[in-house]
Amino acid sequence: MTISNSLTKKAEKLRKSEYSLDFEEIFDSSSNVRFEKYGDIPKNFTIYVDDKNLKCSNSNDYQPILADILDIAVAIHVSDRVCDQKMEYPAREITVCLPLRKPQIFNKKENLEKIKELLFWATGTDWIFIFKSHSRKPRFSEKNRASIQFPIRETEVALWSGGLDALAGLYYRFKEAPEKEFTLLGSGSKDNMFGKQKAIRNALPKELKGKTKLFQIPIRLFGIDEKGKNYFMRSRGVVFALIGSVVATLQGQSKLHIYENGIGAFNLPYSESSIGMDHSRSVHPITLSKVSVFVSNLLKKKFEIINPFLYSTKAEMLKYLHLDKRLDLVNQSMSCDRPHREVIVQCGYCSSCILRRLSIYNAEFDDTSMYKIMDLKSAKKDKKKYFEHMDYQVSRIKKALDSQNTNESKWEAFSRLFPDLDEVIDLKYEIEKQDTFAMKNKILKTYENHIKEWKAFYASI
């Protein structure tokens, strides 16, 4: 083979999809997926989605467009799960072929562009979608809806992960409005997380538990080698927001709530070289705004995804749990990015564990949670890197803010470090008409509080 032919073949390979997935129609029973990685022999595996309890929702109208949104979310979740993504080389191209009930709507140029743009922002992957016609055989959740239309009751629909933010957010919202009712949604592929979601919900105070109902939509994969799965899963936020939009709409609501502290939501890069896959954008305000626009276009009506704690630290979210001395609930929650299959589950050294630990400390709780690594300052180098990165980030932000006298000049210095922040301001003004000056001041205040909390936590360990 000549050098020129070799280069041509290499260029041809780069032009092709690195991965392609051809989905059968997603029914109540297991559905087949043909999976091909460029250059490898195609494989088949099966998936199973359990959305039967959506039949118990308030609305009688499970429209085909809602079932299609759910199927797209499932396809994204499955595809991201099986298509490996390397930290050192995160770029991928994934082609998804999926039958839909209303393919003509999703194949519109505007909708295709919006979902591709959203997923590239969230995952760093080029997604190609081929939507084809569905046989219209309905799932159990779509058929035999009740003949009597029940009055739609006001409820706050929120994602329910089993994490500390979800718990603290729900508790805070209930304490601020005790008359409010809540619909909680859990989804994903891990049985232990579904068990955790149920356990925490069942442990809630009686007066709060009675105000909640929990929907869980498991997405199962069978016949895929565990070693080949992608553990970064940067599509999680998009997937759960899409599924949540379906649940909210079936509850007769036009809003989905996501409880996430501002530091975790913005998830700013730790250093100048920390880009792309180094930091997740799952619940970033740009991600939530883009999903809101996409769903609104599909439903032909305004749909909002709201994070009421965007301008709060995690410690501030713990306010009412601390006042009520509910450390028992805090200890039941999970925050770890790298959970272990052992008695001590949480690693203690990943960025999520560190943010949990500093927040519990600053909320004036006695953190009795057990972590694999308890002493962060004395940890080995590979276990200490997240702590060092977070400390460096705080130092950079503090230096930038301390060098300025006015909030306007502070914002200019802050946004030079993190240019995405100006895009957040522009997008939220464009979509939500929020006051730009007020948003900048709130973000600055959030990070000033974070710096104080970090300093106190650092001195304590």
N, C-alpha and C positions, 0 to 999 in steps of 0.2 A: 504493500500500500504506500503510495506516495505521501509526502508531507502535506501537500495541498489537499489530497483526498481525506487524510486524517483530520485536518483542520475543518474541512467542510462537514464531515460527519459530526465533529464536536459541536460546531455551530448549529447543525440541525438538531442535535440533542438538546441544546440550550433553548431552542425555539419551541420545543415540544413541552407539553405539560409534564412536570416531574411526577405528578400523581394524577390518576383519574379514578373516579368512583361512579359507578352506574347503579342507581338504586331502583329496586322494584317498588311498586306502590306500598306505602306503609300502612299495613292493616293491623288488626288486633293481634293476630298470630304473628309469628316471626316472619321477617321479610329478608330477602337475600340482597346482598350488595356485591357487585363485581369490583374488585380492587386491583389496580395495576400501577406499579411503580415503573417508570421508564427503564427499560433494559431488563426487567425481571419478568418471570412467568406470572400471568394474572392469577389472582386468588379469589376465592369466594368466602364470605363470612355472613353471619346473620345478625339482625338487630331486632329488638323488641321494645316497643314504647307502650307504657301503660298510662293512658289518659282517661281511663274509665270513670274516675271520680269527677271528671268535669261534667258528667251528666247531672250531678247534684248541684250545679251552679244555679244562680238566680234566674238567668235568662233562658228562654226557650229557644233562642235563635243562635245555634251554632252554625254560622254562615260558612260556606265553602272557603271564603277568603281567610277566615280565622284558622280553619283546619290546614290550609296551605301555609300560613305563617308558622304554625306549629311544626309542620313537616320540614320547612326550610331550616328552622332552628335545630331540629334533630339532625338533619343532613350536615349542617355546619359543625355541630358537636362531634358527630361520628367521624367526619372527614378530618377535622383538626386532631382528633384523638389518634387516628391510625397513621397519619402522615407525619413522619418524624421531622423534627426541626432542631437543627444544631445551634447551640449558642454562638459558636464561632462562625457559622454560616447560616443565618436564619432565613435567607431568601428561598421561597418555594413558589411553585405554581400548581394550583389544584383545580382540576376540572370536575364539576359535579353535574351529573345528569339525573334529574329528579322528576317523576310524574306529579303533576298538580291538577287540581280541579279547575283552576282558572289560570292556565299558563299564559293566556294572552295578556293578562294584567301584569304579571311579573316579567314577561318578555318585553314590555315597553322599555324603550331606551332609557327613559328617565329613572324607572325603578331599578333596572339593571345597573345603571351607573351609580345610583345611591348605595345599593347593597355592596357593590364592589369597592367603592370608595370607603365605606364604613369599615369593611373587613380588612382592607389594606391598612387603614389607620390603626385598627385594633391588633392585628396579627402580623403585619409586615409581609403578608403573603398576597400574591396575585391570584384572585379567584375568578374562575370562568364558570358561569352557570348555563346549563342547557335545560330548559323546562319543557316537558312534553305533556301530552294529554293523559289524564287519569281516567280509569274506567268508571269512576264515580261510585264505586262500591264503598258505602260509608262504614266508618268505624262505629263501635258500640256507642261511643260518646256523642256521635252525630245523629243517631237515629232514635226513633220512638221518644222524642221529647214530650214532656208533659203537655196535655191538651189545655190545661188551665194555666193562664199567665199569672204568676204570683207577683205582688207588688215588689218592686226593686228597693232594697234597703240600702242606705248609705253605708259604705264600708271602706276602710283604707286598705288597699291591696298592697302588700309589700313582699319583697323577696326574703326568704327565711333560710339561711345557710347553716345555722348551727354555730355561727361565729359570735364573737363578743360584740361586734358592732350591731349585728341584727338584734341580739338580745337587748343591749343597752338602748338602741333606738326605739324598739317596741315599748320597753318599760318607760322611757322618757315621754313618748307620745301619749301613752295611756295616762300617765300622771298629770300631764298638761291638759288632757281632755278625757276624763274618766267615763264620759257617756259614749265615747267613740267605740265602734266595732272594727275588728281587723280580720282580713283574709290573708293568710300567709301561704307562700308558695315555695316549695323545695323541689329541686330537680337535679339531675346529674346521673352518674353511673355507680357511685360508691354506696354500698349497703350500710357501712358504718356511719356515714354522714346522715343517711335517712333515719337511722336509729338515734343519732344524736339530736336531730331536729325534733323528733317526737319526744325524746326524754326531756329536753329543755322546755318544750311547750307544756308538757304534763307537769313540770315542776313549778310553773308560774303560779303566783298567788291566785286563789280561787276566783277573786273578782275580776282578774285580768284573763285568766284561762277561759272563763265563761263568755268573754267577749271576742274570742278568736275561733277561727276554723282553719284547718291546715289542709292544703292540697299538696300532694306529692306526685310528681310525674317522673318515674324512673326511665332511664334510657339504657338498655342493656346491649352489650356486644358479646357475641359468641364466635369462637373460631379464629380469634386473632391472638398471635403470640404476644404475651405481656412485654417482652423485651423490645418489641418494635413500636410500642406506643409512645406518643408525644406527651411528655409530662409538663411542658410549658403551658399548653392549652390557653393561649391568649384570647381565644374566642369566647371564653366563659361568660364574660359580662354581656356580650351581644346576645348569646344564646339564651341566657336566663332572662334578659330584658324582653326579648321577643316572646318567649313563653309566658312571661309575666303579663305582657300586653294582651295576650289571648285570654288569660284568666281574668284580668281586670275588665276587659270588654264583656266577657260572659257574666261578670258580676254587675254589669250595667254601669261601670265606672269609666271615666275618661282619663284616669291618672294611675300610674304605677309608682310606688315609693320604694326607694332603695336607701337603707340606713347605712351610711358609711362616713367615717370621720374625714375631715377635709385633707389631712395629711396623707391618708391612704388613698383618697380619691384623686388628688392631683398627682401623687406618687412621682415627685420630681426626680430627675436623674441625680445620682449621688455625686457624680464627677463629670468633668468635661468629656471624658471618653465613654461614659455610661449612657449608651443610646440603644434604641431599638429594643431588642429582646431582653435587655437588662432590667427593664421596668415595665410592669404590666399597665395597660390602659383600660382594664376591665370596667371600672366604674368612674373613669375620668369624665368630667363634665362635657367634654366634646363628644365622647362616645355616647353618652346618654342623650345629648341633643340630636346627634345624627340618627339614633334609633327612633327618637320621638318624631322627627321629620319623616323618616321612612314609613313608619306605621301610620302616621296621619295621612300621608298620600294614599296609602292602600285602603284605609277605612273611609276616606273622603270626609273626614271630620278631625278636629283637633284632638290629639292624644299627647299627654305629657308624661315624661319620666322625671321624677323629682327626687332629689336628695336633700332632705330638710336639714342635714347636718354638714353641708358643704363648708360652712364657715365655723365649724366646731372642731376642737381636738377630741381625741378619743377619751381623754380624762374628763373633759367637760360632758361628754355623752353619759358618763358613769354617775352623774350627779345624783339621780334618784335612787339608783341601786345602792349607792353609798349611804344616802340619808335613811334608807330602809334597812341598812345592814344586811344586804342580800349577797354576801360573799359566796354563799353556797351556789347561787345561780351563776355567778361569775366563773367559779371553778368548773362548772359543768360545760362551759363553752370551749370552743376550739379556735385557735388563731394561727396554727402552724402551717407554713408552706411545705414543710418536709416531715410530715408525721411519721412516726416509727410504729411498727407492728409489735410493740412491746408494752410492758406495764406502764412505763413512762412514755407517753405518746409524743408530746410536744418537744421539739429539739431545743428551744430556748435561745438559739443564736441566729435564726433567720430574721429578716427584716420585720416580718409580721409578728414573730414572737417578741422581738425587742420592743416594737411599738406597743404591744400588749403590756409588757412588763413596766415600761416607763409610765404608761397610762394608769395602770392599777396603783403604782406607787404614788403618782400625783393626785389620784382620787382619794388618797389617804386610806387605802385598803392595805391590810397585811396580806401580801400575795403568798398564799400557801400552795399555789400550783406547783407541780413538779415538772422540771425540765431536764433534758439529757445533759445540757451544759448550764450550770448555775452561775459560775464565775466568768463573766464575759471578759474582764480585763486580763485574766490569766489563761484564757482559752488558747488552744493551738492556732497557728496562723490561718489554716483553712476554715476554722470555726469562728475566727475573730474578724474576718474580712467585712462582714455586714455591719458589725459594731463600728469598725473603723471608718467605713464608708459613710454611715449615718452621722458620725461625729464630724467628719470632714464636711459633709453637706451643711450641717448646722453652723459650722465655723465660717463657711463661705457666705451663707445668708446673713449671719450676724455682722460680719465685716462689711458687707454691702449696705445693710440698713444703718449701721452705726456711723457710716461715713456721710450720711445725708441728714438734713435738718427738717425737711418738709415731707409730707406724705407723697406729694407729687414727685419729688426727686428720689424718694425711697423706691417708689414704684418703677421709675426709670432704671434705677440700678438693679432692682430685683428682676425685672423683665429682661434685662440684658443677659442675666445669668440663665434665665429660663424663658426663651422666646415664645413657647407654646402658651404662656399665660395671656399674652395679648390676643391670641386667637380665641381663647376662652371668653375673654371680655367681648370681643367683636361678635362672636357667635351667639352668646347669651343675650346680647343687645338686639341682634337681628331677629332672633326667634322669640325671645321672651320680653323684649323691650325693657330689660332691667337697666337701672341707672349705672352707667359705667364708673362714675366717681365713687359711688357707694360700694360697688363690687370690689374695686381696687383696695379701698380702705378695709373692707372685711377680710380680704385675703391677706393683706399685710398684718392685720391684727391676729389672724389665725396663726401665722408663722412666728410672730413675736411671742405669742403664748407658747408655741411649740418649743422655741428656743429656751424659754424659762423652764419649761418642764424637762427638757433634755438636760439642762444644767443641774437641776435638782436631782435627777435620776443618776447622772454621771457621778455626782458627789456621794451618792448613797451606796455605790457598789465597789 
